[in-house]
Amino acid sequence: MIKLREETSGDLLALELSGLLTHEDFEFINPICQRAASEHESLRILLVLRDFHGYSVQGNWAKTVWVYETMPRVACMAIVGPERDATAMALAGAFTSSRPIEAFSENELSRALDWLQKFIEAGP
């Protein structure tokens, strides 16, 4: 499941990922991302992983499309979750993007938000 978090504001998209993500999850979030991308020159992304189990086969394809359509507009991305999961996702993101991607442990949400804030103040 993908949920839009309350931290979402302006060019910051805050998403919570949990369970096994499916094609339907990306059908929910894609229009939100596309609308944000049309309203802002660049986006800051916060991903919060809660009991995240990865992607179904169809979800993996939908994720690939999401990365292709959304990542060009992303200025930076913070990933918060269990250390192993957040680090693995950040490393995978580094292969698909030259944008700054940082992993934070589950108890570092405020630190992740501070890190993302630097990109609105100083620019990417």
N, C-alpha and C positions, 0 to 999 in steps of 0.2 A: 504494500500500500504506500502511496505517496500522499502526504498531507502538506498543505500550505501552512506554514507556521506564522504565529503572530508577529514575529520580527520582520516579516515582509513589509517593505516600505520603499517607495521610489524605485531606485535601481537595484535594490537588494531583494533577491528572491531567496527566501528561507524555506527549505523543504525538509520534511522528515520522511525518511525511508524506513520501512519495516516489513518484515516477512519476506516472501518471495515476490518480486515485482513482475507484473504481467503486462501484456500488451495494453490492457484496459487502463492500467495505471498511467501509462504514457499518453493514452488518449485523453485522460483527464488533465495532465500537466502540460502537454504540448501547446494548447491554445493560450494558457496562462503565460508560458515562456514567450510565445510568439507576440502576444500583446505587449508584454514588458519590453521585448526587443524593439518593437515598433515605436515605443514611447521614449526609449532611452538609447543614447549612443552606445553605451556599454553597460554590462550587468555585473553585479557582484553576486556570487552564489554561496549560500550557506547550506550544506547538507548535514543533517543530523541523523545518524544511524542508530536505530532502536530495534534490537532483535532482528537485524537485517540478515537475510539468508541468500541474497543474490537475485538472479533473474531466471524466469522460465525461458524456454527456448524462444517463444514469441516475444517475451519481454526483452531478451537480449537483442533481438533484431530491432525492436522499437527503441531501445537504448542507443543503438548505433545510429539510427535516424536522428534521435534527439541530439546526440553529440554533434553530428554533422550540421544540423540546423542551428543549434544554440551556441556551441563553443566559439564560433567566430566572433560573437558579441560579448563573450565573457572576459572581463578585465582580470578577475581573480576568483578563486574558489577556496573556501575553508570547509574541511570535512571533520565533523566531530563524532566520535564514537569509540567503541573499544579499540585500543591501540592497534592491534593487528589489522582490524578491518579498515580503519581510517587510513593507516599507513599504506596498506595495499591499494586502496582506492586512489590515494594521492599519487602513488607511483604509476598506476595505470593511466591516470589523467595526464601525467607528465609526458607520456608517449603520444598523446593525442593533441596536446596543446603546448604552446610556449608560454602560456600565462602562468603567473604564480599560483601554485596550489599548495596548501599547507594542511597538515593533519594535526588534530588536537584530540586529547583524551576526553572521555565522557564528562569529566568534571571541569572542563576548560571552555565551556560555552561562552562565557563573558570575555575570555581571552581571544577566542575566535572572532567575536563581534568587534573587539577592539582592533584586531589585525585587519579585518575587512574595512573598518572605518578609515584607516590610513589611506586606502585607495581612493576614497571620495575626497579626502583632504589634499593629498599630494598627487593624485592621478596615478594611473598604472605605469 
